[in-house]
Amino acid sequence: MPNKVRIIQKEWAVLTKPYINYNGSAVVMNTVEAKHPCQNSNSSCTTYAAIVNGTKAWTEYTRSTSFVEIRNAVRRLLYEVGLKRDDIQVVELINHDYIITPLT
């Protein structure tokens, strides 16, 4: 059975930089911030700490095994949402169970 051929269906994902809709247009966030944990329980914490630089943060918009659906999702992001091409990425998802690496 070690020479058995496996059929693996490809799966793609559309990734976008984090964005918000402001007045009907997409605004890409430069930094992703989270509320900083309070050290003193009596004081109010309103400070935010940057957790990820916005140029390195990507969020998954959709995933599919159909490349036609992936292409339609990218078109929707470009024309309806208003993102730029630099803010969208299409990647192929690889199941790590099937990756074989040498020991050396």
Biopython code that builds the backbone (N, CA, C, O; Angstrom):
import numpy as np
from Bio.PDB.StructureBuilder import StructureBuilder

atoms = [
    (1, "MET", "N", (0.782, -1.215, 0.000)),
    (1, "MET", "CA", (0.000, 0.000, 0.000)),
    (1, "MET", "C", (0.829, 1.287, 0.000)),
    (1, "MET", "O", (0.258, 2.361, -0.194)),
    (2, "PRO", "N", (2.140, 1.229, 0.207)),
    (2, "PRO", "CA", (2.864, 2.508, 0.238)),
    (2, "PRO", "C", (2.894, 3.215, -1.107)),
    (2, "PRO", "O", (3.075, 4.432, -1.147)),
    (3, "ASN", "N", (2.723, 2.493, -2.210)),
    (3, "ASN", "CA", (2.749, 3.125, -3.525)),
    (3, "ASN", "C", (1.363, 3.515, -4.018)),
    (3, "ASN", "O", (1.181, 3.818, -5.197)),
    (4, "LYS", "N", (0.397, 3.508, -3.127)),
    (4, "LYS", "CA", (-0.973, 3.849, -3.504)),
    (4, "LYS", "C", (-1.068, 5.344, -3.851)),
    (4, "LYS", "O", (-0.595, 6.196, -3.099)),
    (5, "VAL", "N", (-1.671, 5.637, -4.976)),
    (5, "VAL", "CA", (-1.807, 7.013, -5.431)),
    (5, "VAL", "C", (-2.966, 7.666, -4.689)),
    (5, "VAL", "O", (-4.057, 7.103, -4.597)),
    (6, "ARG", "N", (-2.718, 8.850, -4.166)),
    (6, "ARG", "CA", (-3.768, 9.602, -3.476)),
    (6, "ARG", "C", (-4.224, 10.745, -4.353)),
    (6, "ARG", "O", (-3.422, 11.430, -4.988)),
    (7, "ILE", "N", (-5.501, 10.932, -4.374)),
    (7, "ILE", "CA", (-6.057, 12.076, -5.094)),
    (7, "ILE", "C", (-6.354, 13.154, -4.060)),
    (7, "ILE", "O", (-7.193, 12.980, -3.176)),
    (8, "ILE", "N", (-5.661, 14.247, -4.191)),
    (8, "ILE", "CA", (-5.822, 15.358, -3.257)),
    (8, "ILE", "C", (-6.453, 16.517, -4.017)),
    (8, "ILE", "O", (-5.910, 16.979, -5.021)),
    (9, "GLN", "N", (-7.587, 16.980, -3.540)),
    (9, "GLN", "CA", (-8.254, 18.096, -4.193)),
    (9, "GLN", "C", (-7.631, 19.397, -3.712)),
    (9, "GLN", "O", (-7.475, 19.616, -2.510)),
    (10, "LYS", "N", (-7.281, 20.245, -4.647)),
    (10, "LYS", "CA", (-6.665, 21.522, -4.290)),
    (10, "LYS", "C", (-7.697, 22.439, -3.653)),
    (10, "LYS", "O", (-8.878, 22.427, -4.001)),
    (11, "GLU", "N", (-7.211, 23.228, -2.714)),
    (11, "GLU", "CA", (-8.073, 24.195, -2.039)),
    (11, "GLU", "C", (-7.332, 25.520, -1.987)),
    (11, "GLU", "O", (-6.149, 25.566, -1.647)),
    (12, "TRP", "N", (-8.025, 26.591, -2.324)),
    (12, "TRP", "CA", (-7.444, 27.927, -2.333)),
    (12, "TRP", "C", (-8.149, 28.800, -1.305)),
    (12, "TRP", "O", (-9.281, 28.530, -0.903)),
    (13, "ALA", "N", (-7.455, 29.849, -0.894)),
    (13, "ALA", "CA", (-8.026, 30.827, 0.029)),
    (13, "ALA", "C", (-7.714, 32.224, -0.479)),
    (13, "ALA", "O", (-6.663, 32.468, -1.071)),
    (14, "VAL", "N", (-8.643, 33.132, -0.238)),
    (14, "VAL", "CA", (-8.443, 34.543, -0.553)),
    (14, "VAL", "C", (-8.149, 35.251, 0.760)),
    (14, "VAL", "O", (-8.960, 35.230, 1.686)),
    (15, "LEU", "N", (-6.982, 35.876, 0.830)),
    (15, "LEU", "CA", (-6.572, 36.607, 2.024)),
    (15, "LEU", "C", (-6.623, 38.099, 1.745)),
    (15, "LEU", "O", (-6.299, 38.545, 0.645)),
    (16, "THR", "N", (-7.030, 38.866, 2.743)),
    (16, "THR", "CA", (-7.048, 40.322, 2.630)),
    (16, "THR", "C", (-6.333, 40.921, 3.820)),
    (16, "THR", "O", (-6.244, 40.314, 4.887)),
    (17, "LYS", "N", (-5.829, 42.115, 3.618)),
    (17, "LYS", "CA", (-5.309, 42.854, 4.761)),
    (17, "LYS", "C", (-6.500, 43.312, 5.591)),
    (17, "LYS", "O", (-7.577, 43.531, 5.037)),
    (18, "PRO", "N", (-6.343, 43.461, 6.894)),
    (18, "PRO", "CA", (-7.487, 43.891, 7.721)),
    (18, "PRO", "C", (-7.998, 45.257, 7.262)),
    (18, "PRO", "O", (-7.221, 46.191, 7.063)),
    (19, "TYR", "N", (-9.311, 45.355, 7.098)),
    (19, "TYR", "CA", (-9.907, 46.603, 6.634)),
    (19, "TYR", "C", (-11.248, 46.816, 7.320)),
    (19, "TYR", "O", (-11.843, 45.887, 7.867)),
    (20, "ILE", "N", (-11.704, 48.050, 7.275)),
    (20, "ILE", "CA", (-13.038, 48.400, 7.762)),
    (20, "ILE", "C", (-13.736, 49.183, 6.663)),
    (20, "ILE", "O", (-13.089, 49.825, 5.836)),
    (21, "ASN", "N", (-15.040, 49.125, 6.662)),
    (21, "ASN", "CA", (-15.820, 49.930, 5.725)),
    (21, "ASN", "C", (-16.129, 51.267, 6.381)),
    (21, "ASN", "O", (-16.766, 51.319, 7.433)),
    (22, "TYR", "N", (-15.676, 52.342, 5.756)),
    (22, "TYR", "CA", (-15.903, 53.684, 6.277)),
    (22, "TYR", "C", (-16.508, 54.519, 5.164)),
    (22, "TYR", "O", (-15.873, 54.753, 4.136)),
    (23, "ASN", "N", (-17.728, 54.964, 5.371)),
    (23, "ASN", "CA", (-18.466, 55.762, 4.391)),
    (23, "ASN", "C", (-18.537, 55.072, 3.030)),
    (23, "ASN", "O", (-18.394, 55.717, 1.991)),
    (24, "GLY", "N", (-18.757, 53.767, 3.045)),
    (24, "GLY", "CA", (-18.945, 53.025, 1.812)),
    (24, "GLY", "C", (-17.690, 52.617, 1.085)),
    (24, "GLY", "O", (-17.774, 52.067, -0.014)),
    (25, "SER", "N", (-16.520, 52.866, 1.660)),
    (25, "SER", "CA", (-15.282, 52.436, 1.009)),
    (25, "SER", "C", (-14.403, 51.702, 2.019)),
    (25, "SER", "O", (-14.508, 51.910, 3.227)),
    (26, "ALA", "N", (-13.550, 50.854, 1.502)),
    (26, "ALA", "CA", (-12.679, 50.048, 2.361)),
    (26, "ALA", "C", (-11.449, 50.855, 2.769)),
    (26, "ALA", "O", (-10.797, 51.482, 1.934)),
    (27, "VAL", "N", (-11.147, 50.829, 4.054)),
    (27, "VAL", "CA", (-9.957, 51.486, 4.582)),
    (27, "VAL", "C", (-9.107, 50.402, 5.231)),
    (27, "VAL", "O", (-9.533, 49.761, 6.192)),
    (28, "VAL", "N", (-7.893, 50.199, 4.698)),
    (28, "VAL", "CA", (-6.993, 49.180, 5.216)),
    (28, "VAL", "C", (-6.325, 49.717, 6.475)),
    (28, "VAL", "O", (-5.853, 50.854, 6.506)),
    (29, "MET", "N", (-6.293, 48.885, 7.512)),
    (29, "MET", "CA", (-5.698, 49.290, 8.785)),
    (29, "MET", "C", (-4.183, 49.116, 8.735)),
    (29, "MET", "O", (-3.684, 48.096, 8.260)),
    (30, "ASN", "N", (-3.461, 50.109, 9.223)),
    (30, "ASN", "CA", (-2.001, 50.035, 9.247)),
    (30, "ASN", "C", (-1.503, 49.136, 10.368)),
    (30, "ASN", "O", (-0.583, 48.344, 10.165)),
    (31, "THR", "N", (-2.097, 49.248, 11.540)),
    (31, "THR", "CA", (-1.704, 48.406, 12.659)),
    (31, "THR", "C", (-2.960, 47.804, 13.282)),
    (31, "THR", "O", (-4.019, 48.431, 13.305)),
    (32, "VAL", "N", (-2.827, 46.595, 13.778)),
    (32, "VAL", "CA", (-3.913, 45.938, 14.486)),
    (32, "VAL", "C", (-3.613, 46.078, 15.961)),
    (32, "VAL", "O", (-2.557, 45.651, 16.428)),
    (33, "GLU", "N", (-4.542, 46.677, 16.703)),
    (33, "GLU", "CA", (-4.316, 46.949, 18.116)),
    (33, "GLU", "C", (-5.313, 46.187, 18.978)),
    (33, "GLU", "O", (-6.416, 45.858, 18.541)),
    (34, "ALA", "N", (-4.904, 45.918, 20.199)),
    (34, "ALA", "CA", (-5.771, 45.260, 21.174)),
    (34, "ALA", "C", (-5.666, 46.010, 22.481)),
    (34, "ALA", "O", (-4.672, 46.687, 22.742)),
    (35, "LYS", "N", (-6.693, 45.888, 23.301)),
    (35, "LYS", "CA", (-6.699, 46.557, 24.588)),
    (35, "LYS", "C", (-5.625, 45.943, 25.473)),
    (35, "LYS", "O", (-5.558, 44.724, 25.631)),
    (36, "HIS", "N", (-4.795, 46.789, 26.043)),
    (36, "HIS", "CA", (-3.698, 46.337, 26.882)),
    (36, "HIS", "C", (-4.254, 45.848, 28.218)),
    (36, "HIS", "O", (-5.100, 46.520, 28.809)),
    (37, "PRO", "N", (-3.799, 44.696, 28.705)),
    (37, "PRO", "CA", (-4.309, 44.213, 29.996)),
    (37, "PRO", "C", (-3.899, 45.134, 31.135)),
    (37, "PRO", "O", (-2.775, 45.635, 31.173)),
    (38, "CYS", "N", (-4.820, 45.349, 32.056)),
    (38, "CYS", "CA", (-4.565, 46.237, 33.186)),
    (38, "CYS", "C", (-3.718, 45.522, 34.237)),
    (38, "CYS", "O", (-3.955, 44.357, 34.559)),
    (39, "GLN", "N", (-2.744, 46.227, 34.754)),
    (39, "GLN", "CA", (-1.949, 45.692, 35.859)),
    (39, "GLN", "C", (-2.648, 45.951, 37.189)),
    (39, "GLN", "O", (-2.556, 45.148, 38.118)),
    (40, "ASN", "N", (-3.339, 47.068, 37.270)),
    (40, "ASN", "CA", (-4.046, 47.442, 38.495)),
    (40, "ASN", "C", (-5.540, 47.258, 38.242)),
    (40, "ASN", "O", (-6.089, 47.850, 37.313)),
    (41, "SER", "N", (-6.188, 46.454, 39.049)),
    (41, "SER", "CA", (-7.604, 46.175, 38.824)),
    (41, "SER", "C", (-8.505, 47.364, 39.168)),
    (41, "SER", "O", (-9.656, 47.400, 38.732)),
    (42, "ASN", "N", (-8.008, 48.337, 39.942)),
    (42, "ASN", "CA", (-8.813, 49.491, 40.326)),
    (42, "ASN", "C", (-8.822, 50.589, 39.260)),
    (42, "ASN", "O", (-9.727, 51.423, 39.243)),
    (43, "SER", "N", (-7.841, 50.595, 38.386)),
    (43, "SER", "CA", (-7.767, 51.667, 37.390)),
    (43, "SER", "C", (-8.468, 51.248, 36.106)),
    (43, "SER", "O", (-8.617, 50.059, 35.823)),
    (44, "SER", "N", (-8.893, 52.235, 35.341)),
    (44, "SER", "CA", (-9.532, 51.945, 34.059)),
    (44, "SER", "C", (-8.463, 51.876, 32.980)),
    (44, "SER", "O", (-7.598, 52.748, 32.894)),
    (45, "CYS", "N", (-8.528, 50.841, 32.163)),
    (45, "CYS", "CA", (-7.548, 50.648, 31.088)),
    (45, "CYS", "C", (-8.153, 51.085, 29.768)),
    (45, "CYS", "O", (-9.099, 50.467, 29.280)),
    (46, "THR", "N", (-7.629, 52.116, 29.205)),
    (46, "THR", "CA", (-8.079, 52.554, 27.885)),
    (46, "THR", "C", (-6.927, 52.563, 26.901)),
    (46, "THR", "O", (-7.084, 53.023, 25.770)),
    (47, "THR", "N", (-5.767, 52.060, 27.314)),
    (47, "THR", "CA", (-4.627, 52.061, 26.411)),
    (47, "THR", "C", (-4.684, 50.852, 25.491)),
    (47, "THR", "O", (-5.168, 49.782, 25.862)),
    (48, "TYR", "N", (-4.183, 51.051, 24.300)),
    (48, "TYR", "CA", (-4.146, 49.992, 23.300)),
    (48, "TYR", "C", (-2.692, 49.727, 22.930)),
    (48, "TYR", "O", (-1.877, 50.648, 22.883)),
    (49, "ALA", "N", (-2.378, 48.471, 22.671)),
    (49, "ALA", "CA", (-1.037, 48.091, 22.264)),
    (49, "ALA", "C", (-1.109, 47.465, 20.878)),
    (49, "ALA", "O", (-2.012, 46.683, 20.580)),
    (50, "ALA", "N", (-0.146, 47.820, 20.040)),
    (50, "ALA", "CA", (-0.103, 47.249, 18.692)),
    (50, "ALA", "C", (0.354, 45.799, 18.791)),
    (50, "ALA", "O", (1.407, 45.510, 19.360)),
    (51, "ILE", "N", (-0.447, 44.884, 18.232)),
    (51, "ILE", "CA", (-0.077, 43.475, 18.306)),
    (51, "ILE", "C", (0.496, 42.962, 16.989)),
    (51, "ILE", "O", (1.308, 42.036, 16.995)),
    (52, "VAL", "N", (0.096, 43.535, 15.878)),
    (52, "VAL", "CA", (0.607, 43.118, 14.576)),
    (52, "VAL", "C", (0.745, 44.346, 13.696)),
    (52, "VAL", "O", (-0.140, 45.200, 13.651)),
    (53, "ASN", "N", (1.854, 44.419, 13.008)),
    (53, "ASN", "CA", (2.023, 45.470, 12.016)),
    (53, "ASN", "C", (1.066, 45.191, 10.861)),
    (53, "ASN", "O", (0.977, 44.051, 10.406)),
    (54, "GLY", "N", (0.373, 46.171, 10.392)),
    (54, "GLY", "CA", (-0.639, 45.967, 9.371)),
    (54, "GLY", "C", (-0.129, 45.422, 8.057)),
    (54, "GLY", "O", (-0.885, 44.792, 7.318)),
    (55, "THR", "N", (1.162, 45.652, 7.744)),
    (55, "THR", "CA", (1.701, 45.125, 6.501)),
    (55, "THR", "C", (1.922, 43.624, 6.571)),
    (55, "THR", "O", (2.048, 42.977, 5.532)),
    (56, "LYS", "N", (1.973, 43.052, 7.771)),
    (56, "LYS", "CA", (2.215, 41.618, 7.926)),
    (56, "LYS", "C", (0.959, 40.854, 8.324)),
    (56, "LYS", "O", (1.004, 39.631, 8.459)),
    (57, "ALA", "N", (-0.144, 41.539, 8.511)),
    (57, "ALA", "CA", (-1.376, 40.882, 8.956)),
    (57, "ALA", "C", (-2.247, 40.554, 7.748)),
    (57, "ALA", "O", (-2.460, 41.394, 6.874)),
    (58, "TRP", "N", (-2.745, 39.322, 7.713)),
    (58, "TRP", "CA", (-3.657, 38.887, 6.655)),
    (58, "TRP", "C", (-4.818, 38.158, 7.299)),
    (58, "TRP", "O", (-4.635, 37.402, 8.253)),
    (59, "THR", "N", (-6.008, 38.384, 6.779)),
    (59, "THR", "CA", (-7.196, 37.683, 7.264)),
    (59, "THR", "C", (-7.790, 36.872, 6.122)),
    (59, "THR", "O", (-7.685, 37.251, 4.956)),
    (60, "GLU", "N", (-8.413, 35.759, 6.468)),
    (60, "GLU", "CA", (-9.004, 34.907, 5.443)),
    (60, "GLU", "C", (-10.389, 35.421, 5.094)),
    (60, "GLU", "O", (-11.262, 35.529, 5.955)),
    (61, "TYR", "N", (-10.578, 35.732, 3.831)),
    (61, "TYR", "CA", (-11.868, 36.225, 3.352)),
    (61, "TYR", "C", (-12.772, 35.055, 2.988)),
    (61, "TYR", "O", (-13.927, 35.008, 3.409)),
    (62, "THR", "N", (-12.254, 34.108, 2.207)),
    (62, "THR", "CA", (-13.014, 32.921, 1.826)),
    (62, "THR", "C", (-12.058, 31.826, 1.411)),
    (62, "THR", "O", (-10.894, 32.087, 1.105)),
    (63, "ARG", "N", (-12.555, 30.590, 1.401)),
    (63, "ARG", "CA", (-11.788, 29.461, 0.889)),
    (63, "ARG", "C", (-12.709, 28.560, 0.105)),
    (63, "ARG", "O", (-13.894, 28.437, 0.413)),
    (64, "SER", "N", (-12.146, 27.924, -0.922)),
    (64, "SER", "CA", (-12.962, 27.087, -1.785)),
    (64, "SER", "C", (-12.076, 26.130, -2.566)),
    (64, "SER", "O", (-10.873, 26.351, -2.711)),
    (65, "THR", "N", (-12.685, 25.071, -3.065)),
    (65, "THR", "CA", (-11.993, 24.148, -3.963)),
    (65, "THR", "C", (-12.253, 24.514, -5.426)),
    (65, "THR", "O", (-11.665, 23.918, -6.328)),
    (66, "SER", "N", (-13.116, 25.475, -5.662)),
    (66, "SER", "CA", (-13.433, 25.922, -7.016)),
    (66, "SER", "C", (-12.692, 27.226, -7.298)),
    (66, "SER", "O", (-12.888, 28.224, -6.604)),
    (67, "PHE", "N", (-11.840, 27.207, -8.323)),
    (67, "PHE", "CA", (-11.111, 28.424, -8.650)),
    (67, "PHE", "C", (-12.022, 29.493, -9.231)),
    (67, "PHE", "O", (-11.693, 30.677, -9.168)),
    (68, "VAL", "N", (-13.156, 29.106, -9.792)),
    (68, "VAL", "CA", (-14.129, 30.077, -10.300)),
    (68, "VAL", "C", (-14.695, 30.892, -9.135)),
    (68, "VAL", "O", (-14.862, 32.106, -9.250)),
    (69, "GLU", "N", (-14.989, 30.230, -8.018)),
    (69, "GLU", "CA", (-15.480, 30.950, -6.841)),
    (69, "GLU", "C", (-14.407, 31.870, -6.276)),
    (69, "GLU", "O", (-14.712, 32.970, -5.813)),
    (70, "ILE", "N", (-13.167, 31.434, -6.311)),
    (70, "ILE", "CA", (-12.061, 32.269, -5.827)),
    (70, "ILE", "C", (-11.928, 33.516, -6.704)),
    (70, "ILE", "O", (-11.755, 34.624, -6.197)),
    (71, "ARG", "N", (-12.010, 33.324, -8.022)),
    (71, "ARG", "CA", (-11.913, 34.467, -8.949)),
    (71, "ARG", "C", (-13.068, 35.438, -8.731)),
    (71, "ARG", "O", (-12.861, 36.651, -8.772)),
    (72, "ASN", "N", (-14.276, 34.934, -8.501)),
    (72, "ASN", "CA", (-15.426, 35.804, -8.236)),
    (72, "ASN", "C", (-15.262, 36.550, -6.917)),
    (72, "ASN", "O", (-15.671, 37.706, -6.809)),
    (73, "ALA", "N", (-14.670, 35.908, -5.915)),
    (73, "ALA", "CA", (-14.442, 36.578, -4.628)),
    (73, "ALA", "C", (-13.437, 37.714, -4.781)),
    (73, "ALA", "O", (-13.598, 38.777, -4.182)),
    (74, "VAL", "N", (-12.403, 37.487, -5.582)),
    (74, "VAL", "CA", (-11.413, 38.551, -5.819)),
    (74, "VAL", "C", (-12.050, 39.710, -6.575)),
    (74, "VAL", "O", (-11.792, 40.871, -6.256)),
    (75, "ARG", "N", (-12.874, 39.413, -7.565)),
    (75, "ARG", "CA", (-13.577, 40.481, -8.297)),
    (75, "ARG", "C", (-14.498, 41.270, -7.376)),
    (75, "ARG", "O", (-14.586, 42.493, -7.475)),
    (76, "ARG", "N", (-15.185, 40.562, -6.475)),
    (76, "ARG", "CA", (-16.072, 41.228, -5.518)),
    (76, "ARG", "C", (-15.270, 42.171, -4.615)),
    (76, "ARG", "O", (-15.702, 43.290, -4.338)),
    (77, "LEU", "N", (-14.098, 41.711, -4.160)),
    (77, "LEU", "CA", (-13.262, 42.565, -3.312)),
    (77, "LEU", "C", (-12.743, 43.782, -4.070)),
    (77, "LEU", "O", (-12.642, 44.870, -3.504)),
    (78, "LEU", "N", (-12.416, 43.604, -5.334)),
    (78, "LEU", "CA", (-11.890, 44.719, -6.124)),
    (78, "LEU", "C", (-12.960, 45.736, -6.480)),
    (78, "LEU", "O", (-12.752, 46.939, -6.324)),
    (79, "TYR", "N", (-14.107, 45.259, -6.961)),
    (79, "TYR", "CA", (-15.097, 46.173, -7.537)),
    (79, "TYR", "C", (-16.196, 46.586, -6.562)),
    (79, "TYR", "O", (-16.686, 47.713, -6.643)),
    (80, "GLU", "N", (-16.592, 45.716, -5.653)),
    (80, "GLU", "CA", (-17.668, 46.072, -4.719)),
    (80, "GLU", "C", (-17.131, 46.615, -3.396)),
    (80, "GLU", "O", (-17.640, 47.608, -2.877)),
    (81, "VAL", "N", (-16.107, 45.966, -2.856)),
    (81, "VAL", "CA", (-15.555, 46.412, -1.576)),
    (81, "VAL", "C", (-14.616, 47.584, -1.782)),
    (81, "VAL", "O", (-14.617, 48.528, -0.992)),
    (82, "GLY", "N", (-13.810, 47.531, -2.840)),
    (82, "GLY", "CA", (-12.917, 48.646, -3.147)),
    (82, "GLY", "C", (-11.492, 48.448, -2.668)),
    (82, "GLY", "O", (-10.772, 49.429, -2.483)),
    (83, "LEU", "N", (-11.061, 47.215, -2.461)),
    (83, "LEU", "CA", (-9.672, 46.981, -2.073)),
    (83, "LEU", "C", (-8.767, 47.057, -3.289)),
    (83, "LEU", "O", (-9.212, 46.860, -4.420)),
    (84, "LYS", "N", (-7.493, 47.345, -3.051)),
    (84, "LYS", "CA", (-6.508, 47.365, -4.126)),
    (84, "LYS", "C", (-5.919, 45.966, -4.294)),
    (84, "LYS", "O", (-6.066, 45.109, -3.423)),
    (85, "ARG", "N", (-5.254, 45.751, -5.421)),
    (85, "ARG", "CA", (-4.659, 44.436, -5.676)),
    (85, "ARG", "C", (-3.573, 44.082, -4.666)),
    (85, "ARG", "O", (-3.372, 42.906, -4.359)),
    (86, "ASP", "N", (-2.876, 45.082, -4.152)),
    (86, "ASP", "CA", (-1.820, 44.820, -3.165)),
    (86, "ASP", "C", (-2.388, 44.334, -1.839)),
    (86, "ASP", "O", (-1.663, 43.744, -1.037)),
    (87, "ASP", "N", (-3.676, 44.573, -1.598)),
    (87, "ASP", "CA", (-4.303, 44.191, -0.333)),
    (87, "ASP", "C", (-5.009, 42.844, -0.408)),
    (87, "ASP", "O", (-5.665, 42.436, 0.551)),
    (88, "ILE", "N", (-4.884, 42.144, -1.541)),
    (88, "ILE", "CA", (-5.540, 40.848, -1.744)),
    (88, "ILE", "C", (-4.487, 39.828, -2.144)),
    (88, "ILE", "O", (-3.585, 40.120, -2.930)),
    (89, "GLN", "N", (-4.613, 38.632, -1.593)),
    (89, "GLN", "CA", (-3.693, 37.551, -1.927)),
    (89, "GLN", "C", (-4.481, 36.264, -2.115)),
    (89, "GLN", "O", (-5.384, 35.971, -1.331)),
    (90, "VAL", "N", (-4.150, 35.494, -3.143)),
    (90, "VAL", "CA", (-4.743, 34.174, -3.353)),
    (90, "VAL", "C", (-3.647, 33.150, -3.100)),
    (90, "VAL", "O", (-2.582, 33.195, -3.715)),
    (91, "VAL", "N", (-3.925, 32.223, -2.181)),
    (91, "VAL", "CA", (-2.933, 31.216, -1.818)),
    (91, "VAL", "C", (-3.553, 29.828, -1.943)),
    (91, "VAL", "O", (-4.764, 29.651, -1.804)),
    (92, "GLU", "N", (-2.695, 28.857, -2.209)),
    (92, "GLU", "CA", (-3.146, 27.472, -2.228)),
    (92, "GLU", "C", (-2.903, 26.890, -0.845)),
    (92, "GLU", "O", (-1.800, 26.989, -0.307)),
    (93, "LEU", "N", (-3.934, 26.283, -0.272)),
    (93, "LEU", "CA", (-3.809, 25.669, 1.034)),
    (93, "LEU", "C", (-3.261, 24.264, 0.859)),
    (93, "LEU", "O", (-3.751, 23.491, 0.036)),
    (94, "ILE", "N", (-2.244, 23.944, 1.637)),
    (94, "ILE", "CA", (-1.623, 22.631, 1.566)),
    (94, "ILE", "C", (-1.820, 21.942, 2.903)),
    (94, "ILE", "O", (-1.461, 22.479, 3.950)),
    (95, "ASN", "N", (-2.386, 20.764, 2.858)),
    (95, "ASN", "CA", (-2.596, 19.993, 4.071)),
    (95, "ASN", "C", (-1.248, 19.483, 4.552)),
    (95, "ASN", "O", (-0.544, 18.804, 3.804)),
    (96, "HIS", "N", (-0.882, 19.793, 5.765)),
    (96, "HIS", "CA", (0.425, 19.425, 6.288)),
    (96, "HIS", "C", (0.571, 17.925, 6.524)),
    (96, "HIS", "O", (1.685, 17.445, 6.733)),
    (97, "ASP", "N", (-0.515, 17.186, 6.495)),
    (97, "ASP", "CA", (-0.430, 15.746, 6.671)),
    (97, "ASP", "C", (0.238, 15.072, 5.480)),
    (97, "ASP", "O", (0.742, 13.956, 5.605)),
    (98, "TYR", "N", (0.248, 15.729, 4.337)),
    (98, "TYR", "CA", (0.777, 15.132, 3.127)),
    (98, "TYR", "C", (2.172, 15.627, 2.774)),
    (98, "TYR", "O", (2.731, 15.203, 1.762)),
    (99, "ILE", "N", (2.742, 16.502, 3.571)),
    (99, "ILE", "CA", (4.072, 17.019, 3.269)),
    (99, "ILE", "C", (5.118, 16.048, 3.828)),
    (99, "ILE", "O", (5.086, 15.704, 5.009)),
    (100, "ILE", "N", (6.033, 15.618, 2.979)),
    (100, "ILE", "CA", (7.098, 14.715, 3.388)),
    (100, "ILE", "C", (8.420, 15.476, 3.241)),
    (100, "ILE", "O", (8.744, 15.983, 2.167)),
    (101, "THR", "N", (9.162, 15.541, 4.324)),
    (101, "THR", "CA", (10.438, 16.247, 4.300)),
    (101, "THR", "C", (11.549, 15.277, 4.661)),
    (101, "THR", "O", (11.314, 14.327, 5.407)),
    (102, "PRO", "N", (12.752, 15.494, 4.149)),
    (102, "PRO", "CA", (13.861, 14.605, 4.513)),
    (102, "PRO", "C", (14.299, 14.850, 5.960)),
    (102, "PRO", "O", (14.084, 15.929, 6.513)),
    (103, "LEU", "N", (14.903, 13.853, 6.548)),
    (103, "LEU", "CA", (15.356, 13.959, 7.934)),
    (103, "LEU", "C", (16.646, 14.749, 8.060)),
    (103, "LEU", "O", (16.941, 15.273, 9.134)),
    (104, "THR", "N", (17.410, 14.844, 7.005)),
    (104, "THR", "CA", (18.684, 15.567, 7.099)),
    (104, "THR", "C", (18.593, 16.928, 6.500)),
    (104, "THR", "O", (19.576, 17.668, 6.497)),
]
sb = StructureBuilder()
sb.init_structure("model")
sb.init_model(0)
sb.init_chain("A")
sb.init_seg("    ")
for serial, (resi, resn, name, xyz) in enumerate(atoms, 1):
    if name == "N":
        sb.init_residue(resn, " ", resi, " ")
    sb.init_atom(name, np.array(xyz, "f"), 0.0, 1.0, " ", f" {name:<3s}", serial, name[0])
structure = sb.get_structure()
